[in-house]
Amino acid sequence: MPGLARWALALAGLTALACRGEAEEAHRAEAARVARSVQQLRAAPNPAKAPFLAALEAEPCASSDVRELKATCVAAYRDLLGALGTARALASALAMDAAAPPAASAAALVESSEARLARAREGARRCADLEGALARRYRF
């Protein structure tokens, strides 16, 4: 019986290693998938980023480090697109002159856009750092 117990213990250990290996491979695949989505978003020209942002937002994430990457990148690119949208709307209103907001309102919109762009820049740096860390960790 002691020999049988050793075999059972060895089999249980091998099963545990196989399961852990599968879980690690699933985590690696998830990290690579989300990182690829981030790269596509980053590479898209600004006017074409919205669908890539939506695709990143839709990516499922089970792992905390991948969720952190996704949340950081989504927030950064939301800020970027929001600031660019505000700037476009303001430029359009100013071009139409009659629809232009009062100078104080325009100045507030510019200031708000600049603050969002600053957050977007910082968030994009953090996004790139997190993506690089995952790429090094999982070698993809």
N, C-alpha and C positions, 0 to 999 in steps of 0.2 A: 503493500500500500504506500510506503514512503516514496517509491519511484513514481507511482501514479499521481501522488500529490504534487511532486516536483514538476511533472509534465503539465498538470492542470495550472499550476502557478505560472509556469513559463508561457503557456498558451494565453492566459489572462494578461500577462505583461505584453506579449506581442499584439494582442487585440487592442490594448490600451494605446500602444505606440501607433498602431495603424489608424485608430480613430483620431488621435491627436494630429497625426500627419495629414489626415483628410481635412480636419478643421483648419490647420495652418494653411493648407493649399487653398481652401475656400476663402480665407481671410486675405491671402495674397492676391487671389483673382479679383476679389472685391476692391482691394486697394488699387490694383492696376486699372480696373474698369472706371473707377471714379477719377483717377489721375488722368486717364485718357480723355474723359469728359471735360476736365479742367483745362487740359492742353488745347482742346478744340475751342473752348470758350475764349481762352487767352489769344489764340491765333486768329480768331475771326476779326474782321474789321469792325470798328465800333457800331456802325449802323446795322450790322448783321449779328450782333452778339445776343440779342433777345432770345431767339430760339435755342441757342446753345445754353443760355442761362436756365431756361425752362427745362431743358434735357438734364442738366446737372441737378436741378431741384428735384426732378422725378427719380433720380438714382436711389435705389434702396441701400441702406447702410446698416449693418448689424454691429460693426466694430467701432469702439469709441474713437480710435485714432482716425479712422476713415470718416466718421461723422464730424469730427473736429475739422478735418480738411474741407469737407463739403460745406459745413456751416460758415467757415471763415471765407471761403471763396465765393459762396453765394452772397454773403453780406457785402463783400468788397465790390463785386460786379453789379449788385443792385444799386449801391451808392454811385458807381460810375455811370450806369445807365440813367439813373434818376437825375444826376447833375447834368448830364448831357441833354436830357429831355427838357429840363428847366431852361438851360441855355438856348436851346433851339426855339422853345416857345417864346422866350423873351426877345430873341433876335427877330423872330417873325412878327411879334407885336410891334417892335420898334420900327421895323420896315414898313408896317402898315400905318404908322404914326397915329392915326385916329384911335386905334385899339391899344396904344402903348399905355402902360401903367404910369402913374405919377413917378417922378424921379426917385422919391424916397422908397416906393415899393420896388422899383427896378433895382435900386441899390441893395435892398434887402434880399432880393432874389439872386443877385450876383454874389453877394456875401454867402448866402446859403449854399449856392452851387459850389463856390470855392471850398467851403468847409466839407461838403460831401466829396469833392474831388480829393481833398487831403486825406480823408478817411479811406477813400477807395485806394489811393496810392499805398497807404500803410497796410491796408488789408490785403492788397495784391502782393506786397512783399511777404507778408506772413503766409499767405496762400502758397507762394512759390517755395518758401522755406519748408512748410509742412509737406508739400508734394515731394520735394527733394529728400526729406527725411524718410518718407515712406518708400520712395524709389530705392534708396540705399538699403533700407531695412529688408525689403522684399526682393531686391535685385531685379526690377523690371525696367 
